[in-house]
Amino acid sequence: MSVIEIDIDDEALAIAMRHLGTRSPQDAVNAVLREYVMRAGQAEAAERDLRR
């Protein structure tokens, strides 16, 4: 795992942590990244299926 220092919107982070039920900012960011990657992959697969 990489250690990266970034500025994050505190309000958005708090909302994400509340919705995700995470206890740490790191857990929230990792959960959101995993969700985004999963959804992006699904969208790409759907586009490929439509082009067939």
C-alpha positions as CSV (number, residue, x, y, z in Angstrom):
1,M,0.0,0.0,0.0
2,S,1.3,3.5,-0.8
3,V,1.4,6.4,1.5
4,I,0.2,9.5,-0.2
5,E,-0.5,12.9,1.3
6,I,-3.5,14.7,-0.3
7,D,-6.0,17.4,0.6
8,I,-9.5,16.0,1.0
9,D,-12.8,17.8,1.4
10,D,-13.6,17.3,5.1
11,E,-17.3,17.5,4.8
12,A,-17.4,15.0,1.9
13,L,-15.2,12.7,3.8
14,A,-17.4,12.8,6.9
15,I,-20.4,12.1,4.8
16,A,-18.7,9.2,3.1
17,M,-17.5,7.7,6.4
18,R,-21.1,8.0,7.8
19,H,-22.6,6.3,4.7
20,L,-20.0,3.6,4.6
21,G,-19.8,3.0,8.3
22,T,-16.0,3.3,8.3
23,R,-14.1,4.5,11.3
24,S,-11.1,6.0,9.6
25,P,-10.5,8.3,6.7
26,Q,-8.2,5.7,5.1
27,D,-10.9,3.0,5.2
28,A,-13.4,5.4,3.7
29,V,-11.1,6.5,0.8
30,N,-10.1,2.9,0.1
31,A,-13.8,1.8,0.1
32,V,-14.8,4.6,-2.3
33,L,-11.9,3.8,-4.6
34,R,-12.8,0.1,-4.7
35,E,-16.4,1.0,-5.4
36,Y,-15.5,3.4,-8.2
37,V,-13.2,0.8,-9.8
38,M,-15.9,-1.8,-9.7
39,R,-18.5,0.5,-11.2
40,A,-16.2,1.7,-13.9
41,G,-15.4,-1.9,-14.8
42,Q,-19.1,-2.7,-15.0
43,A,-19.7,0.3,-17.2
44,E,-16.9,-0.7,-19.6
45,A,-18.2,-4.2,-19.8
46,A,-21.7,-2.9,-20.5
47,E,-20.4,-0.7,-23.3
48,R,-18.5,-3.6,-24.9
49,D,-21.7,-5.7,-24.7
50,L,-23.7,-3.0,-26.5
51,R,-21.1,-2.8,-29.3
52,R,-21.5,-6.5,-30.1
